[in-house]
Amino acid sequence: MAVAWLDDVRSTDIDNVGGKGASLGELTAAGLPVPSGFVVTAGTYRDFIEDAGIDEELFAAVDVDHENTEALREAHERAHELIVETPVPDDVRDGILSAYRNLGDGERFVAVRSSATAEDLPDASFAGQQETFLNVQEDALVERVKECWASLFSQRAIYYRNRQGFPHEKVDIAVVVQEMVDAEKSGVLFTSHPSTGESQIIIEAAWGLGEAVVSGSVSPDNYVIDRETNGVETITVADKKMMMLKDEETGETIEQPVPDDKRSVRVLTDEEIDELVELGERVEDHYETPQDVEWAVHEGKIYMLQSRPITTIDDDGAAIADADVKADADGGSASVAEEKDSGDVLFRGLGSSPGIVSGKARIVTKLDHLDQVGDGDIIVTEMTMPDMVPAMKRAAGIVTDEGGMTSHAAIISRELGVPAVVGAGSATRQLEDGQSITIDGDKGTVREGTEPPQEEFEPIEEARPKTPVKPMTATEVKVNVSIPEAAERAAATGADGVGLLRTEHMVLSLGQTPTKYIAENGERAYVDELVDGIRTAAEEFYPRPVRVRTLDAPTDEFRQLEGGDDEPKEHNPMLGYRGIRRSLENPDLFKHELAAFRRIFDMGYDNVEVMFPLVNDAEEVARARDLMQEAGVDPRKRTWGVMVETPAAALGVESMAAEGIDFISFGTNDLTQYTLAVDRNNERVAGRFDELHPAVLKLIGDTIETCRELDVKTSICGQAASKPQMVQFLVEKGVSSVSANIDAVRDVQHEVKRVEQRLLLDSVR
């Protein structure tokens, strides 16, 4: 048959359905709520090219000098032409379309995803080389399948296989066709409170697609469930002004106002809450750590779209107070929390970052208003954006009209240690600029007037370990810093340095793409911005090392900026035009980043280390090194290295070491998704994402062993570094350093010390 249904697919079918198809089949078999679909098998592709008699011409066309750019382009074009212009046999076309018509009502929008074979190769990784198409219907389905087949011969894929010496005729490709979830309601679920760690399940829900909740562009309903009793503690029904929907004609995501009869109506029923709680507990049991789960409801069925660890839980674990509960409009039960100070409460929202502060409200409705925000003011805005971060650092607190626990305001305020209340409704319209207010980031309230603090709230002191004695460890414990403004708080943790400082956040905060910013402000101004950001962290930690990663922003983040219209549209930007591959294709722009490093070194900050992201092989390392040297940064005198985020990098670390790197750092999020063929941003397969999978651990362990032999230092800066099991594994393997999130540094220090002491005891017993 031309197709195999996901219900019938298992991991043993990988040769016929590819890695993605096999993973989806396993998820389905495990009983997880995965959208239904089928796979156009690899055998169907093979029969297509052989029966049409294009196989020999196809493989001959791509047998070219892969270092010859023109020859590579012509090979791709000829291969694409051969496949796309060759008719699909009637029986194959009928089989694909018949299967499509059996999905739902036969008119569904589907996702068409490539699923290449060859995952059994020990020395090759083919991640990110094939196509995916979204919102496809019957009229375009077969052509999209052919496009997926043709993507097996993209320039990148041809180049990679030729460099690996792997015959093109050995690789086949399957295509997954899967229903898209056209959500009527959606949201996020936390299996523990994301800022306090309380034993509560927090559910946020809104109408339509989940992008509105995740982006913070809508204030969602908020449901708090006690983990001990599974009883609903509080329900807060928000005024949901807008929703995101799929345009039925084009399949594109559009915004439209929420109908009046739904704006103040509770989104979730009691039964849906119970089902989500059960789903959240199943996911947490699977991962053995608190989870942040994205979900959606389509035609009454709940689908798990994505799950990731919660990394912002406060070490103190202070209890969050009950939020006020508005009357629920569809007759469900809800309790109303009593509050002593309810008389002077002006607004209630969600307490997204703990702490109580008073100050003057600064109403920010335009970016021009940010200059008016002074030290100690409280920013009151509809929603925050990356270019507001400098003002957020100056502010004593944040209040937003819109957004939930995963909004930009919530995440950044937690990292900065700035109290925040999100989803307050109409604060920007009803508060006056300069009005004195007090916000409670635990209870989620905005009160009138200034109150003397019961305890002086200091974000830096809050981050400082409560136990005065730092555990002494041979393995260094460093800290991840997302934004330079958080450097002072990160330094207060007592970490041994910064394992990862992200350049992309400095760029995104400009509000313009680098090209646009340079065009309007000049090259010097762009370099100045980078220098200021790097210097902030380097100075705070000096002489402790600060490892700075060059630009690694995916295209979807750049598209949101002014000047981003020219960015390519990619279904999964994490697998696309990012990291060192983008830098090497734009050397003129990359040189500005390297010029910033040169100035940093000239200023005397010799504790800065340069790290290149998403490298695959020694050639990329050599090209990046040569550009660094051309920019005036001597690789023999400065400490530099690479991220190991792909199996190709892990397997080729010996050849990369020969190019002169001083260190490697594992990015476990990417390494896991590329090793397991699990797109961590793909709701269909997120349940298979496991950094502790034996294959991932083997790649990490073998790489550490090789690097120790070559005198190359090793580190880890992914989220998995906060997991005790991963810490134990890394220390036992001899990793040089571990880099954790700000709130996890002291816990990781203690875990490292325990493992090192056990290893010492075992060696003498």
ZAKOLRO-406524 format. One line per field, with one value per residue (C-alpha): x, y, z. Coordinates in steps of 0.02 Angstrom, whole numbers, padded with zeros to 5 digits. Layout:
% ZAKOLRO-406524
u <- c(X ...) $
v <- c(Y ...) $
w <- c(Z ...) $
This chain:
% ZAKOLRO-406524
u <- c(00000 00053 00017 00027 -00086 -00005 -00113 -00018 00157 00287 00471 00519 00446 00575 00648 00478 00408 00564 00605 00463 00331 00396 00396 00217 00163 00242 00154 -00011 00018 00057 -00118 -00065 -00184 -00098 -00188 -00226 -00136 -00045 00125 00162 00294 00476 00438 00313 00447 00570 00441 00399 00576 00616 00453 00466 00644 00717 00819 00983 00972 00925 01075 01192 01131 01180 01350 01442 01584 01494 01619 01568 01421 01359 01367 01275 01137 01117 01112 00973 00872 00888 00839 00692 00636 00647 00538 00411 00380 00362 00178 00130 00051 -00138 -00140 -00020 -00117 -00279 -00205 -00145 -00306 -00413 -00319 -00339 -00527 -00534 -00463 -00608 -00734 -00614 -00587 -00465 -00314 -00164 00021 00135 00303 00457 00519 00685 00762 00945 00924 01022 01185 01314 01409 01279 01135 01008 00907 00832 00865 00690 00528 00367 00206 00061 -00125 -00133 -00295 -00337 -00305 -00122 -00085 -00001 00105 00162 00210 00315 00395 00444 00519 00614 00680 00785 00895 00907 01078 01110 01063 01169 01317 01301 01286 01430 01542 01495 01533 01360 01277 01118 01034 01045 00926 00738 00603 00430 00301 00188 00014 -00072 -00227 -00193 -00277 -00400 -00421 -00582 -00496 -00316 -00186 -00049 -00039 00093 00107 00183 00168 00301 00369 00339 00347 00186 00101 -00032 -00081 -00104 -00207 -00225 -00357 -00421 -00530 -00450 -00272 -00137 -00023 -00126 -00092 00092 00131 00040 -00072 -00229 -00266 -00321 -00434 -00335 -00377 -00283 -00298 -00232 -00118 -00157 -00347 -00366 -00495 -00514 -00452 -00486 -00553 -00518 -00619 -00532 -00604 -00540 -00543 -00465 -00434 -00326 -00408 -00364 -00433 -00535 -00497 -00310 -00262 -00168 -00181 -00285 -00341 -00521 -00623 -00699 -00889 -00974 -01061 -00891 -00782 -00821 -00874 -00772 -00673 -00655 -00789 -00761 -00743 -00608 -00513 -00515 -00452 -00313 -00259 -00247 -00148 -00029 00003 00038 00163 00251 00260 00341 00473 00491 00500 00371 00310 00243 00118 00034 -00135 -00283 -00463 -00536 -00714 -00715 -00551 -00395 -00228 -00057 00041 00204 00285 00443 00520 00479 00644 00588 00528 00582 00698 00607 00443 00339 00154 00051 -00104 -00274 -00327 -00498 -00627 -00755 -00928 -00921 -01042 -01085 -01142 -00984 -00930 -00802 -00747 -00706 -00549 -00564 -00432 -00409 -00354 -00491 -00553 -00405 -00372 -00385 -00351 -00323 -00223 -00100 00049 00183 00341 00342 00375 00283 00340 00272 00308 00238 00143 00220 00094 00185 00078 00218 00403 00440 00368 00506 00626 00508 00529 00647 00722 00586 00441 00313 00287 00104 00081 -00033 00103 00293 00409 00596 00643 00567 00695 00811 00664 00603 00773 00755 00577 00528 00383 00279 00091 00015 -00163 -00141 -00042 -00025 00110 00203 00199 00358 00324 00305 00461 00580 00518 00551 00729 00759 00680 00558 00383 00249 00061 00001 -00173 -00239 -00366 -00379 -00237 -00165 -00333 -00386 -00224 -00150 00031 00126 -00007 00064 00023 00079 00088 00092 00175 00120 -00066 -00081 -00153 -00128 -00172 -00191 -00055 00118 00146 00301 00375 00369 00538 00648 00633 00800 00805 00993 00978 00834 00949 01091 01103 01025 01161 01320 01447 01470 01494 01672 01673 01804 01670 01631 01450 01410 01250 01149 01106 00971 00991 01135 01017 01005 01195 01202 01070 01158 01325 01247 01217 01402 01417 01590 01554 01429 01411 01297 01262 01148 01189 01020 00927 01037 00989 00804 00791 00837 00666 00746 00839 01028 01020 00881 00965 01132 01046 00965 01099 01263 01384 01466 01300 01263 01433 01411 01250 01336 01486 01376 01280 01434 01528 01384 01403 01593 01614 01490 01579 01761 01877 01757 01736 01587 01551 01461 01369 01364 01196 01076 00905 00787 00694 00525 00599 00678 00515 00432 00557 00554 00639 00593 00482 00628 00659 00621 00464 00509 00393 00521 00646 00744 00797 00828 00924 01008 01168 01338 01263 01177 01335 01445 01322 01321 01505 01487 01357 01450 01605 01512 01487 01671 01718 01621 01726 01886 01836 01789 01963 02045 01952 02036 01894 02001 01871 01758 01752 01681 01561 01491 01318 01247 01408 01407 01586 01767 01748 01621 01735 01883 01785 01720 01895 01971 01839 01874 02059 02023 01922 02072 02033 02181 02113 02281 02268 02082 01973 01845 01740 01580 01409 01380 01197 01191 01245 01360 01453 01465 01529 01651 01720 01894 01912 01841 01967 02104 02050 02103 01946 01971 01801 01636 01467 01318 01152 01040 00877 00937 01047 00898 00779 00906 00957 00781 00698 00584 00545 00530 00414 00302 00148 00128 00290 00336 00299 00449 00571 00690 00864 00901 00870 01014 01060 01078 01179 01294 01331 01368 01471 01575 01606 01666 01783 01856 01877 01966 02091 02116 02125 01968 01855 01673 01517 01328 01212 01044 00893 00942 01087 00962 00907 00990 01001 01092 01209 01255 01289 01396 01503 01532 01589 01709 01626 01725 01577 01388 01287 01116 00976 00987 00867 00949 01133 01143 01045 01161 01314 01253 01211 01384 01466 01365 01415 01598 01603 01523 01650 01793 01723 01699 01880 01950 01830) $
v <- c(00000 00180 00232 00167 00236 00303 00184 00039 00114 00066 00105 -00055 00021 00160 00098 00121 00273 00369 00436 00561 00436 00303 00425 00480 00298 00261 00412 00354 00178 00245 00317 00499 00620 00641 00708 00568 00542 00426 00405 00398 00264 00267 00116 00220 00350 00215 00133 00304 00346 00169 00135 00304 00264 00425 00346 00326 00500 00572 00498 00543 00724 00746 00662 00829 00923 00982 01122 01198 01311 01325 01137 01109 01229 01148 00974 01028 01108 00954 00834 00943 00953 00764 00727 00868 00853 00663 00612 00509 00342 00339 00201 00299 00461 00371 00290 00455 00547 00403 00406 00596 00581 00462 00597 00681 00744 00726 00913 00940 01053 00940 00957 00871 00831 00746 00594 00535 00365 00331 00363 00203 00278 00301 00438 00546 00659 00718 00833 00990 00953 00913 01010 01031 01109 01168 01195 01085 01021 00889 00994 01022 00866 00754 00899 00937 00755 00767 00927 00832 00695 00826 00906 00749 00832 01008 01090 01065 00881 00848 00938 00846 00671 00702 00764 00612 00499 00426 00363 00459 00298 00232 00362 00354 00471 00449 00587 00610 00680 00732 00828 01004 01051 01192 01241 01313 01342 01322 01372 01317 01212 01217 01065 01176 01363 01435 01567 01496 01308 01284 01114 01186 01156 01321 01319 01467 01460 01571 01554 01504 01457 01452 01583 01718 01646 01606 01776 01868 01962 01907 01892 01712 01637 01570 01411 01356 01174 01101 00953 00865 00864 00901 01028 01194 01331 01483 01528 01699 01737 01867 01991 01908 02042 01952 01776 01696 01584 01493 01573 01433 01495 01522 01421 01572 01628 01785 01892 01941 02009 01884 01884 01984 01830 01745 01888 01865 01683 01547 01451 01281 01169 01070 00912 00990 01049 00872 00801 00930 00896 00710 00748 00863 00731 00600 00714 00758 00575 00538 00674 00668 00857 01000 01035 01179 01100 01178 01105 01133 01076 01028 00963 00923 00826 00886 00869 00886 01003 01028 01001 01075 01085 01235 01323 01479 01407 01515 01426 01497 01417 01554 01517 01613 01693 01653 01762 01838 01737 01820 01746 01610 01638 01459 01400 01314 01320 01447 01510 01691 01726 01849 01982 02100 02245 02224 02401 02485 02357 02446 02298 02113 02008 01864 01872 01820 01873 01882 02033 02188 02361 02538 02674 02796 02723 02764 02734 02668 02661 02705 02662 02847 02842 02724 02869 02934 02776 02814 02710 02651 02683 02550 02520 02506 02447 02341 02210 02214 02186 02144 02326 02371 02270 02416 02510 02353 02343 02521 02493 02434 02333 02290 02293 02238 02243 02082 01921 01768 01670 01635 01812 01912 02020 01869 01778 01927 02000 01833 01829 02009 01980 02123 02101 02093 02081 02031 02025 02169 02221 02409 02478 02584 02669 02695 02737 02911 02939 02975 02899 02810 02625 02465 02300 02127 02003 01859 01899 01983 02146 02330 02439 02626 02727 02694 02568 02549 02379 02248 02192 02289 02197 02183 02075 02051 01994 01880 01790 01779 01604 01593 01472 01576 01440 01400 01215 01189 01083 01032 01044 01226 01280 01428 01522 01558 01740 01779 01968 02078 02170 02011 01999 02080 01962 01814 01864 01868 01680 01648 01555 01520 01623 01635 01478 01562 01745 01758 01893 01877 01956 02111 02121 02085 02223 02348 02322 02312 02180 02209 02261 02386 02455 02479 02563 02691 02711 02656 02512 02596 02612 02427 02374 02494 02405 02236 02303 02380 02218 02106 02229 02235 02050 02045 02184 02109 01941 01995 01900 01752 01696 01752 01642 01742 01654 01740 01777 01630 01710 01605 01685 01692 01807 01919 01928 02014 02158 02312 02262 02079 02066 02000 01855 01684 01595 01429 01303 01256 01398 01300 01184 01322 01481 01514 01496 01492 01446 01616 01705 01622 01664 01846 01878 02067 02068 01936 02046 02177 02049 02002 02187 02201 02061 02146 02307 02211 02133 02300 02371 02240 02117 01962 01856 01853 01692 01676 01534 01490 01409 01265 01209 01043 01012 01066 01167 01283 01299 01344 01474 01556 01555 01635 01772 01801 01821 01938 02046 02066 01933 01815 01638 01585 01715 01713 01575 01516 01365 01296 01233 01047 01043 00914 00732 00786 00903 00771 00639 00760 00841 00770 00857 01018 01010 01003 01178 01248 01261 01278 01214 01141 01169 01054 01132 00990 01058 01054 00900 00803 00853 00818 00651 00585 00662 00754 00935 01013 01147 01020 00984 00812 00739 00843 00696 00602 00740 00668 00738 00583 00464 00336 00395 00576 00524 00417 00563 00675 00545 00497 00680 00718 00569 00624 00804 00749 00654 00809 00933 01024 01084 01031 01115 01109 01258 01180 01165 00986 01054 01087 00904 00802 00647 00744 00827 00658 00586 00735 00739 00552 00573 00713 00868 01029 01140 01146 01303 01321 01448 01586 01507 01335 01378 01337 01174 01120 01164 01050 00911 00922 00916 00761 00669 00717 00661 00495 00467 00504 00382 00248 00268 00231 00098) $
w <- c(00000 -00030 00149 00327 00464 00622 00723 00643 00648 00778 00807 00715 00556 00546 00381 00299 00388 00442 00614 00627 00572 00692 00838 00803 00792 00961 01039 00969 01033 01206 01215 01211 01126 00959 00803 00681 00517 00399 00318 00132 00151 00099 -00010 -00107 -00143 -00198 -00313 -00386 -00442 -00501 -00594 -00680 -00730 -00658 -00519 -00612 -00691 -00521 -00431 -00574 -00571 -00389 -00406 -00416 -00335 -00178 -00152 -00321 -00278 -00456 -00483 -00320 -00370 -00540 -00461 -00344 -00484 -00596 -00457 -00408 -00590 -00613 -00462 -00472 -00659 -00658 -00641 -00489 -00540 -00526 -00394 -00283 -00304 -00267 -00113 -00040 -00078 -00014 00151 00160 00133 00281 00396 00484 00357 00212 00197 00339 00335 00359 00393 00266 00346 00277 00374 00304 00340 00386 00572 00603 00540 00678 00589 00501 00547 00420 00535 00462 00278 00215 00193 00292 00229 00338 00307 00152 00077 -00053 -00208 -00162 -00060 -00190 -00254 -00076 -00052 -00210 -00144 00013 -00094 -00195 -00036 -00011 -00142 -00075 -00094 00090 00084 -00070 00006 00171 00098 -00023 00118 00222 00074 00091 -00071 -00115 -00170 00009 00080 00060 00121 00194 00215 00367 00332 00492 00543 00606 00769 00732 00914 00981 01147 01201 01327 01445 01601 01738 01850 01986 02010 01892 02010 02184 02158 02256 02237 02123 01944 01853 01693 01575 01440 01300 01146 00981 00943 01076 00999 01084 01258 01231 01155 01293 01173 01267 01453 01479 01610 01758 01854 02010 02066 02228 02187 02351 02333 02146 02201 02110 02226 02120 01948 01873 01716 01608 01485 01326 01192 01044 00980 00847 00719 00559 00403 00325 00149 00160 00315 00384 00565 00586 00733 00765 00910 01031 01012 01150 01219 01248 01310 01495 01488 01571 01439 01525 01597 01758 01655 01544 01698 01769 01604 01591 01771 01731 01573 01669 01802 01669 01583 01747 01798 01630 01644 01835 01844 01842 01667 01562 01441 01290 01247 01131 01119 00951 00939 01125 01125 01214 01124 01201 01089 01184 01353 01429 01603 01713 01748 01841 02005 02152 02274 02425 02371 02453 02443 02318 02387 02316 02171 02166 02070 01962 01941 01809 01670 01624 01792 01852 02033 02091 02261 02297 02398 02540 02559 02705 02597 02466 02498 02413 02276 02109 01995 02005 01884 01894 02010 01885 01980 02170 02280 02345 02289 02285 02159 02034 01887 01718 01581 01427 01270 01149 01145 01159 01335 01396 01421 01556 01661 01804 01943 02060 01941 01900 01714 01667 01487 01379 01354 01356 01209 01197 01168 01337 01436 01480 01554 01643 01726 01793 01852 02025 01955 01801 01771 01605 01541 01443 01459 01566 01655 01492 01423 01391 01544 01657 01597 01594 01758 01844 01776 01828 01997 01967 02045 01910 01891 01717 01641 01749 01617 01601 01707 01565 01541 01721 01809 01792 01747 01907 02019 02173 02177 02263 02171 02247 02130 02241 02256 02087 02154 02115 02265 02283 02370 02436 02574 02682 02638 02776 02708 02589 02423 02334 02177 02195 02376 02331 02210 02336 02413 02586 02642 02663 02625 02441 02408 02347 02190 02063 01929 01897 01914 01803 01766 01608 01574 01446 01451 01509 01627 01732 01753 01926 01993 01911 01987 02160 02149 02174 02010 01940 01785 01643 01540 01413 01374 01223 01095 01010 01155 01140 00956 00978 01108 00971 00892 00719 00622 00619 00436 00469 00626 00536 00388 00503 00638 00562 00593 00742 00834 00808 00873 01021 01071 01071 01166 01300 01325 01334 01444 01569 01605 01588 01715 01837 01838 01816 01828 01818 01636 01531 01382 01247 01106 00937 00856 00852 00826 00718 00574 00662 00796 00666 00569 00717 00709 00600 00439 00462 00308 00206 00325 00249 00307 00387 00466 00597 00612 00743 00601 00477 00442 00609 00707 00625 00456 00451 00508 00377 00238 00296 00337 00322 00460 00561 00560 00663 00802 00794 00796 00960 01033 00976 01063 01221 01225 01188 01339 01449 01475 01454 01544 01390 01290 01113 01071 00899 00892 00790 00707 00615 00560 00562 00402 00484 00636 00526 00428 00587 00663 00508 00508 00693 00656 00509 00629 00743 00874 00889 00917 00990 01128 01163 01231 01103 01067 00994 01041 01017 00969 00830 00820 00677 00795 00931 00812 00730 00887 00859 00690 00764 00905 00775 00718 00886 00994 01182 01237 01182 01265 01246 01199 01258 01189 01010 01031 01097 00958 00822 00896 00927 00772 00893 00851 01024 00953 00868 00972 00894 00959 01111 01225 01155 01200 01329 01364 01467 01322 01311 01136 01193 01345 01238 01122 01271 01364 01212 01170 01348 01342 01176 01234 01393 01287 01178 01324 01267 01408 01410 01475 01463 01455 01408 01522 01564 01668 01808 01816 01955 01845 01710 01835 01907 01735 01682 01839 01829 01648 01696 01624 01658 01702 01716 01681 01763 01768 01898 02021 02010 02038 02223 02204 02062 02167 02306 02183 02103 02274 02323 02165 02181 02363 02318 02179 02300 02428 02296 02241 02415 02476) $
